[in-house]
Amino acid sequence: MSQQLQTYASDEQRVKDLLSKCGLNQYYERFAEEGFDQLKSLYDITEADLSALNVKRGHRRLLQREIANRKGIPANQPLVVEHGFGNKDHHSPMTTASTSGYSSMASFNTGQDANGSLECSSSISSTEDDTSSSSPLTKRKYRRHAKPDKNAPIKPPSAYVMFSNDVRKELKDYNMSFTELARIVGNRWKNIESNVKQTYEDAANLAKDEYLRELAEYQKTEEHKHYQKYLTDFRSKQDAAARAVGRPRKRVKTESPSSGSIADSSSNGNAMAPQTVAA
């Protein structure tokens, strides 16, 4: 229990230090009363929260910028701030950017049309619209895939994936969504120092070279031959199943009213009988 209290107290101090760095010490008591006395909660504070806490607009931007920097968003990238109820007077020049890793305060992409009115577009809803409109064209049957070769050496991750795994471990306690984490990782990778990036690339290249050596050795084994035979058999069965599915469609086409009598007579070996009767 004492250790938990000590951790909580240290977290409170980190919040105080963050506000102090922004010159916003006067807001700490107000934040603490509403439960924003830990970094986890403070990192998820929204524009609506700040408005309800009567934080001045300029002070909001200072705090949002500091939190964004700590999440890996470069200082030269504008923030995207969520505005509720479409109030024009809440719009600031900083909201014109359409992309930002600071997604906890930017659930929507905001901008202005030619008349100056605020327009919000949700990336989720637009994706749903695209999916619903194109689903009849893109819908296809599930295709079975071959089982992976469990005896083959495992392909190593790339430099970016290694970096991504490290960042995700660092931010695992902040309960971020997959989208938020992906944006942060992408922004950090774009702005990573060259020597740090080179370290990841060197590690990835070493792992790749080792993988290729192991793969070359594995391809000489009986396990590899068995798996290749399994793949050949699997593909043959898939092709046979696809042809079987296609046959009924051809049969249906030949059973049309105009060609039914000819098809029946030809199947019995009497294709010339109708011509003889007509004569």
Beta strands, then each sheet from edge to edge (+ up, - down):
strand 1: 109-112
strand 2: 118-121
sheet 1: 1+ 2-
end
